[in-house]
Amino acid sequence: MTEELERKIKGQGKRLLAAVSNKKPPIFQGLSGRILERCMRNVSFKTEILRFIENLPRLTTLETTMQYLNHHFREQRNQSLPWLVRLFLRAIRYNNKLIAIMADKFIRAETKKIARIFLLNNDSETARKTVKKMRREGFACTIDIIGESAVGEKEAATYRRLYYLLLTQLETAPPWKTLGNSDPNLDWGYAPKINIALKPSSLCSTLDPNDFEKSVESLCRCVEPILLKAMEIKAFVWIDMEQYRFKDITIEAYRRLRADSVFRDWPHFGIAIQSYLRDTDRDLSNLLNWAHDKYLPIAIRLVKGAYWDYEMDAARRTTTNPPVYTRKAESDAAFERHASIILDNHKICYLACASHNIRSIAAVIEMAEYLSVPKERYEFQVLYGMGELIGTAILRAGGHVRFYCPLGKPLAGIAYLVRRILENTASESIIRQTFIDGTDADQLLENPLETLKNG
């Protein structure tokens, strides 16, 4: 990277930071927002809150909820907690049924309220209105039905039907006005207006790295009908990346489907790649070489990765080396490296930069200009409920912005909700550093390679 390019990245980053300064995202507003802020400052409280949220769907009676709270929050009765939370814990401790009932209703309502920040309403009409509002403001969207790791074929079949139904509903909805006004059917002149994302483990219950070939074939069979429907209605489909153990299965299934004679001439099919994985340099190189060899345009949603805690815990339990980088700056540096490679291959590969890190976003904007990448070969993606301020700043800077919008019922999205809370409350979270801690701009925009060199 040249000194001139680095200077432009920092200049662009400062302009983006200025556009979001003195504002807070919706997740940090209201009582639930104050609880999230407490989570940031009290690690043990955050641990118990996340554990409780994960268990909430199984706590089906008032008694089990009271027993759980009394046992797990025994050490949390201190002045660092919100006063209302301390009141509820005291009531539970002394078995005050009336206040306990109020506490139970309050906790479930607040959990749903937090989930609603991140999730589109499961009601299709309400979801369509939300999407229509986003589009009026200049944002495209991709919709993902909440769910992962289907337990059994029956549950997986249900998710496949839900996606087929979603595409049918989007097809028959009143037509949206396209973004960019250059084409009546395509956003910005090149992107299908209907855009969805699939999680492999929700569609296929038999994924097993120990039976690689069978897993790949099963995943292809599960995704194919959804792809056929998407092609019929001219929609875009993303295959998301999940846990590391499913990575190779997901990549191979994507390659086989993309090269299939049925889909070969339909370019609107992409895959997510995670920069926090040590394998990604090799995987990305292999995927790009394959695309060039097959003369097949591909699309990559580049993400840092949302399963870091899961992968680290799995590695500890199996006493193996973690597949992820253990320092944030390593993942940040890898993201810029991978984005640069994809942009340099823009004739064969479309880039969706999926990040809230302002340094990463600024780097993609400036690297794209440096490499003379046409605007129709890349976009930016931010999370619904978290990325509104950053997304607006990118939009005003001339970028094409798409919201990643999970759709579903709050309790069904518990795993997703926990990952989002972990991301937002981690000490190195860019959302926290930018909007809560007020970290210095020069520190936020430091080249991650310099961060690593300085220790």
C-alpha positions, 0 to 999 in steps of 0.5 A, a space after each residue: 500500500 502506497 503512502 498516498 493511498 494510506 493518506 486517502 484512506 485516513 482522510 476518507 475515514 475521518 469524513 465518515 467518522 465526522 458524519 456519525 459523530 455525536 450520535 448513537 445507534 438504536 441499540 444503545 437507546 432506551 432501557 435495553 440500551 442502558 443494560 447493554 452499556 452495563 454489559 460493556 462495563 461489567 464482564 460477569 454481568 454480560 456473561 450471565 445476561 447472554 447465558 440467560 438469553 440463550 436459555 430463555 426459550 427453555 424457561 417456560 414457567 415463572 418458577 423455572 425463570 425465578 430459580 434460574 435468575 436466583 441461582 445465576 445472578 446470585 453474585 450480581 446484586 451490586 450497585 453496578 446494575 440498573 436499579 430496576 434489575 436490582 429490585 427484581 433480583 431482590 424480589 426473586 430472592 425473597 420469593 415475592 411472587 407479584 414482583 417476580 411476575 412483573 420481572 418475568 414479563 419485563 425480561 421477556 419484553 425487553 429481550 423481544 425489544 432488543 431482538 426487534 432492533 436486529 430483526 424484521 418483523 415476522 409478519 410479511 406485510 410489516 416486513 415489506 413496509 420496513 423494506 419499502 421505507 429503507 428503499 425510499 431512503 436509498 438502501 437496498 436489502 437482503 433478507 435472511 430467515 432466522 434459523 441455523 443448525 436444523 434439528 432433523 429433516 423435518 425442521 430443515 424442510 420447513 426452512 426450505 419451504 419458508 424461503 420458497 414462500 418468501 420468494 413467492 411473497 416478494 415476487 407478488 408484492 407491489 413492485 418497488 421503485 429501483 434504486 439509481 433510476 438507470 434501469 426499471 428492473 435492476 437496482 443501480 442498473 445491475 442488482 436484482 431488487 429481490 435479494 436473500 441469504 441462506 444459512 446452509 445448516 438451516 436448510 440441510 440437517 445432515 452436514 457432516 465434515 466426516 462425510 464430505 461428499 454426501 454432505 455436499 450433495 445433500 446441500 446442493 439438493 436442498 439449495 437447488 429448488 430455492 435457486 431455481 425459484 430465484 432465477 425464475 423471479 430474477 432474484 439474487 441469492 447469497 450462501 452464508 458462511 457459518 461455523 468453520 466445520 461447515 466451511 469446505 462443504 459450503 464452498 464446494 457446494 457453491 462451486 458445483 451449483 454455480 458451475 451447473 449448466 442450469 445456473 451457469 448463465 445466472 450470475 446473481 449467486 454469491 458466497 460469504 467468505 470470512 476474513 478471520 479464518 487463517 485458511 481464507 488466503 488459500 480459499 480465496 485464491 483457489 476460488 478466484 482461480 477456479 472462477 477464471 478457469 471456468 469463465 464464471 463470474 462470482 460474487 463474494 460477501 466479505 465479512 470478518 466473521 461472527 463465530 469467533 467466540 464459538 470457534 475459540 471455545 471449540 478449539 479449547 475443548 478439542 485442544 486444537 489450534 483455533 482456525 481464527 486469528 486471535 488478534 483483532 488487528 490480524 482479522 482487520 489486516 486480512 480483511 483489507 488484504 482480501 478486499 484488495 485481491 477481490 477488487 483487483 479481480 473485479 472483472 470476474 468477482 463482485 465484492 460486497 464489503 460487509 463491515 461496520 469498521 470505518 477503517 475497513 470501509 474507507 480502505 475499500 472506498 479508496 482501494 476501489 478508486 485506486 484500482 479503477 473499479 467501476 461502481 457496479 462491481 462492489 457494494 457495502 453491506 451493514 446490519 439492520 439495527 446496527 448499521 443505520 448511521 454508518 450506512 447513511 454516511 456511506 450512502 452520502 459518500 456515494 456508495 451503494 449500501 445494502 442492509 442485511 435484514 434477518 426475518 423471524 420471531 424474537 425467540 427463534 433468533 436467540 443465537 443471532 441475538 447473542 452474536 450481535 450482543 457479543 459483537 457490540 459489547 466486546 472491548 474491540 467492537 468498532 460500534 462500541 469504540 465509536 459510539 460509546 467509548 469515544 476512541 480517538 479517530 487516529 486510533 480507530 483509523 490506524 493501519 492494522 499492519 501498524 497496530 500489529 507491528 507496534 504490539 
